Amino acid sequence: MWATAWVLVLVIGFTQGTLRLDPLVDTQQGLIRGLRADDGDYSMFLGIPYAQVNEDNPFGNANPYPKFDDIFEAYDDSAICPQVEEFGNTIVGDLDCLHLNIYVPNKASSRNKLPVLVWIYGGGFTIGFANRYLYGPKFLIQHDVILVTLNYRLGPYGFMCLDTPDVPGNQGLKDQLLAMRWVKDNIGYFGGDTNKITLMGESAGAAAIEYHLYSNQERLFNQVILQSGSALSPWALVESDSSAPLKIAEHLGFQTDEVSEALAFLKDVDTKLVIAATSELEIKFRACVEKKFDNDEGFLTDHPQNLDVPKVRNIPVLTGFNNNEELVNYADKTVDKYLNVFNDLLEINFNYDDDFAAMEDIVRHFYIGDEEVSDEVKSSIADFSSDYRFTYPVQRSLKKFLENGAKDIFYYVFSYSGGRNFAKNKANVGAEGASHADEIGYLFDLSYDKATPSEDDQRIIDQMTTLWTNFVKYGNPTPDTTELLPFKWIPVTNETYNYLDIDEELTLKRRPFHDRLAFWELFFKANELKLKYRNEN
């Protein structure tokens, strides 16, 4: 039976010849009517607006959405924030996009409150959306958790960082914060347990969740799942570029030396033109360290490498990466695209000088010996890029969580190569191993892919969704052993980095890629004073 706040409303309409009952929920924001799902025993509340962009300052902070005057019909999850979307490589979206979707098992009620899983998508803070085309709920929802997916602004609208009160930076992260506050305030009306909220994200989504752990704002969640991303990943945070609006405005035919004039021009320009200009200029917008302003606490006012993580204390963490993160990224690259890969990547994290050039040689020799950069050593270069951009940052964050008193940390490596490996299928790459984002196909029902999962793929779906939702419900992915999960997943300790290898068989192992990650541990210690942001506030 639904929560007392739910009112079942008879909707005059037929679905396959049957009368449909749609749920109506009375929330702090007002009445919201959803849909009964036709592929499982759950209901959907789609496209609920949690915030709205300021039309006079679309590059600045959003505001909470006002209360509804009438019933909000939550039937449409098609909203997408401005971007060059990844499937058709077309420019789409508008700023009426700060919406969230809620998927609720029908057994949820005021007397049977269910744990809540909030998904934050990845995409390099440049692309991504929360709708069912990619993130279908069917696999997760069958495990009796409430799933929430949310949109947040991307690119110039979400991550322009100008060190000014109007555009301080990290607007997309602050969108997420508004969504989390909405969930905390309202999910109880849907039968959700406000004391059991887990944030889950992949890639930039995982880095974003970690920024929420570092932020100056309140903690609105109880545990986290971090997939293939870290606040310490070199791609996740950049130095602010106050000239960005000048460059975009000039590209669109308006030349000025005043940032305020450029912003005034850009606010009235079609978002698709702004996104096109940003793409053509190859300007990258990411999270940034914000400047402090009077009467503004700010979100992230120092680099995470300089900070402790007090908000992780006593909370469970599930974290890990895929065993060949950069497989797809290098599969179609010709050698001219990565001739200077060691220099190009190392200079993101480290301040270069003549002394550090010798450090670059050490890294090069570790991965490719005395060989020249060529297609013959492409797989070793992919290992370097994987370790530097993903695997070592994840383990570096894991170590910080241990030092700051995280309750239990469950560490994994996803190695399975099957028919639902998302990134490899999308790029038509057939090599063995799991590339970046490949695990998504085993957690979410990819609505655009109508193929029935193979027997092996279905087993991985069942294992992963059970592990992940057990963690959501109990803070432990294996509270009991079963035929599907035949042993206990042992958490990490300071002495032993246990991890679960998710492949054709589940295997509990110790210290993934121990030689490569030990190398990076020593390298960062040896070059600690060369790290960018080390002495900045």
C-alpha angles and dihedrals in degrees: 000000000000125000117280088253090063120092117192108223122197108232116201102230142097131238112189088338098308130111112248128222113205123195124241119200127196107215136168087265093050139263116338124188120201139180134259108241118239096207101055148357097288144089131236129217105190133193100003108174111230098171141006132220118243106248091208092052110023091165092056136071120313125229129231112268114256122245117280117256092202137019109299110226103218097197105116127072097168097107114119130177118240112286147116096269118223103231103055097015088231129137109252143157142055137225095265086085108103093113135132134206126218125200114193128187108232091237091068113112144147087270095043106042113183129212116260128231116195116197122207113189127224130223107135092280084286107081137022145099138199105229130116095259088088106003103050111173102215099101096049100035093061088069093067101256128124111241123208123186122185142191123226131180119271140195117004094352094051105030111026104134114195102156090237130120090245096048107019096155140253093068090152091055089050088052087057090050091054089050091050090051089050091051093047091051099042114023092086089068088061092052095266125145107237089199093058106057118145123190115213126185142160128217107328087009090059092046089050092053090051090051087056087056089053097040128109091238131094122281109248099178140061105216141002141224113203118190120190097329142090139182084237094056108121092231096052102073131035137181113265117263110206090183094064096097090047091054094046093046092049091049087055093050103267115111122193140139093217117091091203091056092048091051092047088054096044096049090068096043119102108265091232091060091049091050091047092051092047090051094046091049090047092227111168119211118197140152114298143191105263127223114243118247131189113266091010119099092196127211107248113009100164136034113271092234087067095048140078118227105231093162091066092063113122095357124118118243130198111193141158149116143239121272097241104026098168097041096110094038092060099033094086099029119113117217094256088065094062107026091119096034096129094052094039094054100037094053090061090069104025137055105240126222135144092282093053092054086074088056090056089055090053091054092046092051092047092057106030105012112212094335122122118244103271144134089272091069096035093116091054090049089051087053090053092049092045092051096044098044102034124359100049095041089052091051091043089056091045089056091052090051090053091049091051096051106260109181101231128349118203111197125198143176117205108213104156119128111197145131096289100051095137103205097039092050092047091051094038092237115155103186120124122262135049119287128202111302093008092124092064092082091061096050101041134045102243097219094198090057108073096176117121110244116251118246091260093046091049090053090054090047090052094046097046097043090047092049093046096045093043085058090050092050102037108013085244125086093208109035087154135016117245138169088266094046104028100179141033118266103231115215125235121271130190088256101040127036098203115186139179115237106210106205137119083311126028111241131181110221141161132248109352115230087357096178095049096043092045087055091055092046089057093041094055092046091050092049101036093124090053093058113117116243090020095125099024126105 
